Amino acid sequence: MVNDEEFTKQEILGALEKFDSSRVQGEDGMNSSILLQTYKCFPNFFTEIYNACLRRGYFPKQWKRSIVKPGKEGSTEVTKYRPISLLNVGRKVLETLLIGRINHHILSNRLLSENQYGFLPQKSTVNAAMAAKGFVWENLQQKKFVVMISMDVTGAFDAAWWPSILSK
């Protein structure tokens, strides 16, 4: 797959089939099952919509809106206090297609460090922990000192100040 090629019908179908139809839908009221069945009836129409977005570098304004559902105040889990955004499935499909293209470009051109573990296929936090364990074990076997510093950055991406990031 070359990054500037148009999305194929198989790509779009694959993206649609990844979603759980039991999840709550966004403002358009459609779940992934409805969109999947509609896509199967009109694949050329949907393929043209997604390819027009790709060609023009355009993300439809309707897909930028969401329904904000408040967090659960009575929950004992801290993560449940935060509100969630219910997104339209059409948006999720476009994001999935774009992420696939971006990942392909980054991975095929080896643009990431070998030490990058998060947000990559087959390289999870478990892999990172195992690599750290191996590093520590190897150095301890050689009677070397090992110092580790760990940081928990849960939610750091959500709290990032985007104007500064984009200006850099």
NUNUMAR-600313 format. One record per residue: residue number from 1; x, y, z of N, C-alpha, C in turn; residue in one letter. Coordinates in nm, 4 decimals, always signed. Each point is the difference from the previous one (the first is absolute). Layout:
n; npx; npy; npz; capx; capy; capz; cpx; cpy; cpz; res
NUM; X; Y; Z; X; Y; Z; X; Y; Z; A $
...
***
This chain:
n; npx; npy; npz; capx; capy; capz; cpx; cpy; cpz; res
1; +0.0842; -0.1180; +0.0000; -0.0842; +0.1180; +0.0000; +0.0886; +0.1241; +0.0000; M $
2; -0.0232; +0.0903; -0.0929; +0.0712; +0.1268; -0.0065; -0.0883; +0.1045; +0.0674; V $
3; +0.0612; +0.0917; +0.0732; -0.0755; +0.0933; +0.0827; -0.0969; +0.0887; -0.0762; N $
4; +0.0289; +0.0328; -0.1270; -0.0872; +0.0930; -0.0703; -0.1023; -0.0692; -0.0900; D $
5; -0.0067; -0.1309; +0.0056; -0.1023; -0.0710; -0.0756; -0.1345; +0.0168; +0.0678; E $
6; -0.1044; -0.0104; -0.0786; -0.1338; +0.0123; +0.0562; -0.0342; -0.1227; +0.0843; E $
7; -0.0950; +0.0183; +0.0900; -0.0467; -0.1102; +0.0825; -0.0724; -0.0996; -0.0894; F $
8; +0.0197; -0.1267; +0.0274; -0.0699; -0.1030; -0.0761; -0.1278; -0.0395; +0.0734; T $
9; -0.0889; -0.0637; -0.0728; -0.1243; -0.0486; +0.0616; +0.0323; -0.1014; +0.1096; K $
10; +0.1036; -0.0815; -0.0222; +0.0383; -0.1005; +0.1000; +0.0521; +0.0666; +0.1273; Q $
11; +0.0754; +0.1084; -0.0150; +0.0494; +0.0746; +0.1173; -0.1163; +0.0541; +0.0826; E $
12; -0.0955; +0.0597; -0.0682; -0.1138; +0.0602; +0.0690; -0.0836; -0.1081; +0.0678; I $
13; -0.0254; -0.1095; -0.0712; -0.0752; -0.1108; +0.0585; +0.0725; -0.0555; +0.1224; L $
14; +0.1314; -0.0157; -0.0104; +0.0795; -0.0490; +0.1129; -0.0080; +0.0927; +0.1198; G $
15; +0.0026; +0.1309; -0.0257; -0.0106; +0.0975; +0.1094; -0.1373; -0.0095; +0.0648; A $
16; -0.1045; -0.0099; -0.0801; -0.1359; -0.0100; +0.0534; -0.0198; -0.1261; +0.0833; L $
17; +0.0591; -0.1092; -0.0445; -0.0185; -0.1273; +0.0702; +0.0729; -0.0061; +0.1336; E $
18; +0.0909; +0.0927; +0.0254; +0.0740; +0.0020; +0.1271; -0.0841; +0.0490; +0.1173; K $
19; -0.1054; +0.0750; -0.0291; -0.0753; +0.0654; +0.1067; -0.1044; -0.0913; +0.0624; F $
20; -0.0225; +0.0204; +0.1287; -0.0980; -0.0754; +0.0774; -0.1359; +0.0674; -0.0168; D $
21; -0.0972; -0.0721; -0.0568; -0.1311; +0.0585; -0.0272; -0.0810; +0.0253; +0.1265; S $
22; +0.0414; -0.0559; +0.1135; -0.0754; +0.0209; +0.1235; +0.0372; +0.1308; +0.0690; S $
23; +0.1038; +0.0661; -0.0477; +0.0419; +0.1254; +0.0634; -0.0988; +0.1111; -0.0309; R $
24; -0.0054; +0.0954; +0.0889; -0.0921; +0.1124; -0.0136; +0.0420; +0.0857; -0.1187; V $
25; -0.0996; +0.0424; -0.0772; +0.0284; +0.0796; -0.1187; +0.0104; +0.1473; +0.0326; Q $
26; +0.0507; +0.0749; -0.0956; +0.0160; +0.1441; +0.0154; -0.1260; +0.0757; -0.0363; G $
27; +0.0183; +0.1268; -0.0314; -0.1110; +0.0916; -0.0248; -0.0857; -0.0413; -0.1202; E $
28; +0.0584; -0.0707; -0.0969; -0.0766; -0.0405; -0.1183; -0.0933; -0.1178; +0.0267; D $
29; +0.0126; -0.0635; +0.1159; -0.0887; -0.1093; +0.0379; +0.0316; -0.1332; -0.0657; G $
30; +0.1092; -0.0082; -0.0750; +0.0342; -0.1261; -0.0671; +0.1055; -0.0754; +0.0796; M $
31; -0.0176; -0.1309; +0.0082; +0.1075; -0.0820; +0.0553; +0.0738; -0.0632; -0.1175; N $
32; +0.1056; -0.0711; +0.0281; +0.0831; -0.0539; -0.1088; -0.0737; -0.1040; -0.0833; S $
33; -0.0944; -0.0707; +0.0600; -0.0760; -0.0999; -0.0749; -0.0845; +0.0664; -0.1084; S $
34; -0.0646; +0.1112; +0.0335; -0.0813; +0.0734; -0.0975; +0.0889; +0.0521; -0.1128; I $
35; +0.1137; +0.0602; +0.0365; +0.0891; +0.0542; -0.1024; +0.0578; -0.1112; -0.0872; L $
36; +0.0325; -0.1130; +0.0600; +0.0531; -0.1132; -0.0763; -0.1023; -0.0496; -0.1021; L $
37; -0.1250; -0.0162; +0.0417; -0.1034; -0.0470; -0.0921; -0.0254; +0.1017; -0.1114; Q $
38; +0.0034; +0.1283; +0.0356; -0.0184; +0.1054; -0.1006; +0.1176; +0.0006; -0.0974; T $
39; +0.1210; -0.0181; +0.0540; +0.1187; -0.0049; -0.0859; -0.0104; -0.1150; -0.1004; Y $
40; -0.0469; -0.1146; +0.0465; -0.0116; -0.1156; -0.0893; -0.0974; +0.0257; -0.1145; K $
41; -0.1008; +0.0866; +0.0233; -0.0954; +0.0360; -0.1068; +0.0564; +0.1054; -0.0951; C $
42; +0.0847; +0.0896; +0.0540; +0.0518; +0.1121; -0.0791; +0.1515; +0.0153; +0.0166; F $
43; +0.0790; -0.1025; -0.0332; +0.1450; +0.0089; +0.0228; +0.0676; +0.1106; -0.0811; P $
44; -0.0453; +0.0240; -0.1227; +0.0625; +0.1045; -0.0828; -0.0221; +0.1384; +0.0602; N $
45; -0.1186; +0.0242; +0.0514; -0.0339; +0.1280; +0.0601; +0.0898; +0.0285; +0.1207; F $
46; +0.0111; -0.0961; +0.0908; +0.0813; +0.0192; +0.1198; +0.1485; +0.0100; -0.0344; F $
47; +0.0443; -0.0807; -0.0955; +0.1403; +0.0045; -0.0412; +0.0330; +0.1378; -0.0550; T $
48; -0.0909; +0.0572; -0.0766; +0.0221; +0.1340; -0.0550; +0.0039; +0.1054; +0.1101; E $
49; -0.0845; -0.0128; +0.1002; +0.0003; +0.0961; +0.1117; +0.1346; -0.0031; +0.0710; I $
50; +0.0466; -0.1199; +0.0370; +0.1259; -0.0105; +0.0735; +0.1189; +0.0433; -0.0855; Y $
51; -0.0034; -0.0316; -0.1289; +0.1095; +0.0421; -0.0875; -0.0010; +0.1502; -0.0256; N $
52; -0.1188; +0.0609; -0.0026; -0.0074; +0.1461; -0.0134; +0.0625; +0.0660; +0.1226; A $
53; -0.0254; -0.0562; +0.1178; +0.0625; +0.0520; +0.1234; +0.1516; -0.0114; -0.0092; C $
54; +0.0484; -0.1124; -0.0492; +0.1438; -0.0227; -0.0131; +0.0623; +0.0959; -0.1014; L $
55; -0.0609; +0.0111; -0.1176; +0.0539; +0.0865; -0.1054; +0.0053; +0.1462; +0.0422; R $
56; -0.1029; +0.0441; +0.0688; -0.0104; +0.1419; +0.0366; +0.0626; +0.0318; +0.1353; R $
57; +0.0392; -0.1035; +0.0730; +0.0518; +0.0237; +0.1348; -0.1075; +0.0603; +0.0882; G $
58; -0.1214; -0.0489; -0.0163; -0.1163; +0.0583; +0.0669; -0.0621; -0.1000; +0.0958; Y $
59; -0.0333; +0.0491; +0.1188; -0.0704; -0.0812; +0.0987; -0.1346; +0.0678; +0.0230; F $
60; -0.1110; -0.0631; -0.0406; -0.1317; +0.0654; +0.0077; -0.0335; +0.0545; +0.1388; P $
61; -0.0550; +0.1212; +0.0018; -0.0341; +0.0659; +0.1264; -0.0996; -0.0816; +0.0813; K $
62; -0.0924; -0.0683; -0.0673; -0.0991; -0.0803; +0.0706; +0.0676; -0.1109; +0.0805; Q $
63; +0.1114; -0.0493; -0.0491; +0.0709; -0.1086; +0.0678; +0.0900; +0.0512; +0.1117; W $
64; +0.0139; +0.1308; +0.0118; +0.0797; +0.0570; +0.1082; -0.0841; +0.0217; +0.1254; K $
65; -0.1308; -0.0093; -0.0143; -0.0896; +0.0187; +0.1148; -0.0180; -0.1322; +0.0734; R $
66; -0.0340; +0.0113; +0.1281; -0.0252; -0.1205; +0.0789; -0.1046; +0.0292; +0.1063; S $
67; -0.0530; -0.1052; +0.0560; -0.0887; +0.0112; +0.1146; +0.0872; -0.0258; +0.1218; I $
68; -0.0010; +0.0923; +0.0944; +0.0803; -0.0167; +0.1207; -0.0881; -0.0604; +0.1079; V $
69; +0.0425; -0.1149; +0.0475; -0.0738; -0.0719; +0.1039; +0.0753; +0.0214; +0.1313; K $
70; -0.0700; +0.0487; +0.1053; +0.0707; +0.0278; +0.1256; +0.0562; -0.1263; +0.0643; P $
71; +0.1033; +0.0193; +0.0799; +0.0598; -0.1113; +0.0720; -0.0915; -0.0492; +0.1108; G $
72; +0.0361; -0.1113; +0.0604; -0.0796; -0.0599; +0.1067; +0.0528; +0.0471; +0.1346; K $
73; -0.0750; +0.0873; +0.0646; +0.0451; +0.0581; +0.1266; +0.0106; -0.1016; +0.1122; E $
74; -0.0875; -0.0977; +0.0047; -0.0010; -0.0952; +0.1108; +0.0995; -0.1141; -0.0144; G $
75; +0.0753; -0.0012; -0.1082; +0.0923; -0.1099; -0.0258; +0.1218; +0.0062; +0.0916; S $
76; +0.0529; -0.1173; +0.0322; +0.1229; -0.0065; +0.0796; +0.1234; +0.0083; -0.0881; T $
77; -0.0171; -0.0119; -0.1326; +0.1124; +0.0093; -0.0935; +0.0192; +0.1453; -0.0435; E $
78; +0.1189; +0.0526; +0.0219; +0.0289; +0.1398; -0.0331; -0.0225; +0.0278; -0.1483; V $
79; +0.0342; -0.0951; -0.0872; -0.0131; +0.0220; -0.1441; -0.1450; +0.0150; -0.0432; T $
80; -0.0952; -0.0419; +0.0817; -0.1422; +0.0100; -0.0356; -0.0564; +0.1395; +0.0249; K $
81; +0.0735; +0.0867; +0.0720; -0.0473; +0.1355; +0.0263; +0.0050; +0.0870; -0.1247; Y $
82; +0.0910; -0.0300; -0.0886; +0.0224; +0.0822; -0.1182; -0.1119; -0.0229; -0.1019; R $
83; -0.0520; +0.1064; -0.0607; -0.1033; -0.0179; -0.1022; +0.0582; -0.0674; -0.1245; P $
84; -0.0871; -0.0631; -0.0782; +0.0439; -0.0627; -0.1243; -0.0735; +0.0641; -0.1169; I $
85; +0.0622; -0.0038; -0.1163; -0.0605; +0.0530; -0.1217; -0.0460; -0.1159; -0.0869; S $
86; -0.1253; +0.0036; -0.0397; -0.0538; -0.1012; -0.0900; +0.0146; +0.0532; -0.1425; L $
87; +0.0775; -0.0713; -0.0808; +0.0361; +0.0466; -0.1338; -0.0782; -0.0738; -0.1073; L $
88; -0.0248; +0.0674; -0.1109; -0.0665; -0.0621; -0.1144; +0.0887; -0.1102; -0.0581; N $
89; -0.0633; -0.1070; -0.0455; +0.0741; -0.1135; -0.0559; +0.0729; +0.0395; -0.1280; V $
90; -0.0605; +0.0864; -0.0817; +0.0657; +0.0450; -0.1228; +0.1347; +0.0620; +0.0297; G $
91; +0.0074; +0.0758; +0.1088; +0.1252; +0.0621; +0.0435; +0.1007; -0.1072; +0.0408; R $
92; -0.0472; -0.0975; +0.0756; +0.0893; -0.1049; +0.0486; +0.0593; -0.0791; -0.1163; K $
93; -0.0800; -0.0208; -0.1032; +0.0497; -0.0718; -0.1185; +0.1082; +0.0827; -0.0685; V $
94; -0.0245; +0.1292; -0.0204; +0.1008; +0.0855; -0.0641; +0.1279; +0.0037; +0.0835; L $
95; -0.0121; +0.0123; +0.1313; +0.1176; -0.0009; +0.0873; +0.0766; -0.1313; -0.0128; E $
96; -0.0724; -0.1119; -0.0014; +0.0648; -0.1312; -0.0133; +0.0760; -0.0094; -0.1316; T $
97; -0.0605; +0.0471; -0.1079; +0.0656; -0.0029; -0.1311; +0.1257; +0.0870; -0.0001; L $
98; -0.0100; +0.1197; +0.0557; +0.1149; +0.0911; +0.0032; +0.1112; -0.0534; +0.0899; L $
99; -0.0363; -0.0542; +0.1141; +0.1002; -0.0565; +0.0913; +0.0732; -0.1156; -0.0675; I $
100; -0.0737; -0.0809; -0.0752; +0.0639; -0.1090; -0.0738; +0.1044; +0.0520; -0.0976; G $
101; -0.0327; +0.1074; -0.0712; +0.0946; +0.0594; -0.0947; +0.1209; +0.0592; +0.0711; R $
102; -0.0256; +0.0712; +0.1087; +0.1102; +0.0615; +0.0753; +0.0923; -0.1076; +0.0564; I $
103; -0.0579; -0.1028; +0.0609; +0.0824; -0.1088; +0.0550; +0.0813; -0.0688; -0.1078; N $
104; -0.0613; -0.0232; -0.1147; +0.0725; -0.0638; -0.1099; +0.1205; +0.0838; -0.0400; H $
105; -0.0201; +0.1303; -0.0142; +0.1097; +0.0900; -0.0385; +0.1106; -0.0003; +0.1056; H $
106; -0.0379; +0.0136; +0.1249; +0.0991; +0.0068; +0.1085; +0.0778; -0.1308; +0.0112; I $
107; -0.0707; -0.1120; -0.0045; +0.0665; -0.1293; +0.0180; +0.0818; -0.0398; -0.1227; L $
108; -0.0527; +0.0218; -0.1208; +0.0732; -0.0408; -0.1192; +0.1233; +0.0857; -0.0248; S $
109; +0.0007; +0.1220; +0.0523; +0.1159; +0.0875; -0.0155; +0.0874; +0.0045; +0.1251; N $
110; -0.0301; -0.0870; +0.0949; +0.0772; -0.0110; +0.1250; +0.0242; +0.1363; +0.0655; R $
111; -0.1088; +0.0725; +0.0214; +0.0093; +0.1350; +0.0552; -0.0091; +0.0039; +0.1526; L $
112; -0.0187; -0.1148; +0.0626; -0.0070; -0.0057; +0.1462; +0.1201; -0.0736; +0.0570; L $
113; +0.0338; +0.0353; +0.1205; +0.1069; -0.0691; +0.0719; -0.0408; -0.1443; +0.0279; S $
114; +0.0964; -0.0881; +0.0043; -0.0266; -0.1389; +0.0372; -0.0506; -0.0101; +0.1435; E $
115; +0.0231; +0.1046; +0.0787; -0.0436; +0.0015; +0.1392; -0.1416; +0.0545; +0.0179; N $
116; -0.0686; +0.0287; -0.1080; -0.1388; +0.0451; +0.0067; -0.0890; -0.1218; +0.0192; Q $
117; -0.0799; -0.0004; +0.1051; -0.0858; -0.1151; +0.0275; -0.1484; +0.0321; -0.0066; Y $
118; -0.0419; +0.1134; +0.0506; -0.1419; +0.0311; +0.0016; -0.0531; +0.0361; -0.1371; G $
119; -0.1268; -0.0269; -0.0229; -0.0722; +0.0380; -0.1208; +0.0512; -0.0677; -0.1264; F $
120; +0.0621; -0.1146; +0.0150; +0.0491; -0.0741; -0.1164; -0.0539; -0.1422; +0.0017; L $
121; -0.0250; -0.0568; -0.1179; -0.0461; -0.1390; -0.0030; +0.1096; -0.0941; +0.0487; P $
122; -0.0382; -0.0970; +0.0794; +0.0896; -0.1021; +0.0549; +0.1124; +0.0564; +0.0875; Q $
123; -0.0152; +0.1200; +0.0513; +0.0999; +0.0576; +0.0911; -0.0745; +0.0730; +0.1113; K $
124; -0.0354; -0.0733; +0.1030; -0.0812; +0.0556; +0.1074; +0.0855; +0.0390; +0.1202; S $
125; -0.0667; +0.0444; +0.1040; +0.0696; +0.0332; +0.1245; +0.0610; -0.1250; +0.0623; T $
126; -0.0581; -0.1158; -0.0262; +0.0583; -0.1255; +0.0493; +0.1362; -0.0218; -0.0656; V $
127; +0.0095; +0.0269; -0.1295; +0.1283; -0.0105; -0.0701; +0.1020; +0.0972; +0.0581; N $
128; -0.0446; +0.1211; +0.0343; +0.0892; +0.0995; +0.0596; +0.0501; -0.0483; +0.1353; A $
129; -0.0896; -0.0562; +0.0804; +0.0391; -0.0512; +0.1317; +0.0989; -0.1161; -0.0136; A $
130; -0.0226; -0.0864; -0.0963; +0.0914; -0.1131; -0.0218; +0.1371; +0.0485; -0.0474; M $
131; +0.0029; +0.1026; -0.0854; +0.1274; +0.0565; -0.0453; +0.0742; +0.0631; +0.1174; A $
132; -0.0714; +0.0709; +0.0862; +0.0625; +0.0607; +0.1184; +0.0545; -0.1090; +0.0922; A $
133; -0.0770; -0.1050; +0.0193; +0.0442; -0.1116; +0.0843; +0.1277; -0.0623; -0.0574; K $
134; +0.0014; -0.0203; -0.1315; +0.1184; -0.0562; -0.0643; +0.1223; +0.0888; +0.0164; G $
135; -0.0201; +0.1311; -0.0142; +0.1089; +0.0960; +0.0173; +0.0545; -0.0059; +0.1422; F $
136; -0.0895; +0.0025; +0.0978; +0.0410; -0.0054; +0.1408; +0.0731; -0.1306; +0.0284; V $
137; -0.0553; -0.1109; -0.0423; +0.0590; -0.1317; +0.0250; +0.1412; -0.0088; -0.0592; W $
138; +0.0140; +0.0434; -0.1242; +0.1291; -0.0048; -0.0677; +0.1056; +0.0824; +0.0742; E $
139; -0.0379; +0.1198; +0.0419; +0.0942; +0.0872; +0.0704; +0.0314; -0.0490; +0.1404; N $
140; -0.0961; -0.0568; +0.0676; +0.0261; -0.0562; +0.1330; +0.0929; -0.1213; -0.0099; L $
141; -0.0139; -0.0789; -0.1039; +0.0883; -0.1154; -0.0220; +0.1450; +0.0452; -0.0182; Q $
142; +0.0169; +0.1190; -0.0572; +0.1340; +0.0547; -0.0222; +0.0477; +0.0834; +0.1189; Q $
143; -0.0747; -0.0077; +0.1117; +0.0330; +0.0708; +0.1247; +0.0009; +0.1518; -0.0184; K $
144; -0.0850; +0.0504; -0.0877; -0.0120; +0.1436; -0.0218; -0.1165; +0.0538; +0.0828; K $
145; +0.0026; +0.1306; +0.0235; -0.1102; +0.0652; +0.0685; -0.1105; +0.0302; -0.1008; F $
146; -0.1233; -0.0067; +0.0463; -0.1143; +0.0333; -0.0841; -0.0900; +0.0947; +0.0779; V $
147; -0.0331; +0.1115; -0.0619; -0.0921; +0.0967; +0.0591; -0.1153; +0.0177; -0.0985; V $
148; -0.1214; -0.0085; +0.0506; -0.1178; +0.0177; -0.0855; -0.0875; +0.1100; +0.0558; M $
149; -0.0534; +0.0798; -0.0877; -0.0966; +0.1027; +0.0356; -0.1262; -0.0297; -0.0802; I $
150; -0.1124; -0.0003; +0.0662; -0.1262; -0.0297; -0.0668; -0.0973; +0.1151; +0.0201; S $
151; -0.0759; +0.0302; -0.1049; -0.1008; +0.1052; +0.0085; -0.1324; -0.0548; -0.0497; M $
152; -0.1062; +0.0381; +0.0660; -0.1339; -0.0364; -0.0440; -0.0578; +0.1199; -0.0738; D $
153; -0.0228; -0.0144; -0.1279; -0.0495; +0.1124; -0.0795; -0.1425; -0.0257; -0.0504; V $
154; -0.0785; -0.0727; +0.0759; -0.1383; -0.0260; -0.0377; -0.0735; +0.1321; -0.0192; T $
155; -0.0609; +0.0160; -0.1137; -0.0754; +0.1214; -0.0289; +0.0844; +0.1174; -0.0461; G $
156; +0.1304; -0.0181; -0.0137; +0.0863; +0.1110; -0.0418; -0.0390; +0.0491; -0.1394; A $
157; -0.0335; -0.0908; -0.0885; -0.0385; +0.0362; -0.1368; -0.1257; +0.0872; +0.0016; F $
158; -0.0953; -0.0355; +0.0866; -0.1251; +0.0750; +0.0087; +0.0206; +0.1408; +0.0536; D $
159; +0.0997; +0.0175; +0.0857; +0.0236; +0.1290; +0.0640; +0.1037; +0.0852; -0.0747; A $
160; +0.0498; -0.0498; -0.1119; +0.1034; +0.0733; -0.0741; -0.0548; +0.1322; -0.0526; A $
161; +0.0858; +0.1023; -0.0043; -0.0390; +0.1301; -0.0521; +0.0296; +0.0031; -0.1490; W $
162; -0.1024; -0.0220; -0.0815; +0.0160; -0.0207; -0.1438; +0.0543; +0.1197; -0.0755; W $
163; -0.0322; +0.1242; +0.0325; +0.0590; +0.1120; -0.0759; +0.1528; -0.0031; +0.0048; P $
164; +0.0556; -0.0322; +0.1163; +0.1463; -0.0058; +0.0123; +0.0577; -0.1166; -0.0795; S $
165; -0.0661; -0.1144; +0.0077; +0.0476; -0.1186; -0.0725; -0.0023; +0.0260; -0.1506; I $
166; -0.1094; +0.0556; -0.0477; -0.0136; +0.0257; -0.1444; +0.0989; +0.1053; -0.0488; L $
167; +0.0338; +0.0977; +0.0846; +0.0951; +0.1027; -0.0432; +0.1416; -0.0537; -0.0103; S $
168; +0.0303; -0.1071; +0.0743; +0.1334; -0.0605; -0.0073; +0.0110; -0.0862; -0.1226; K $
***
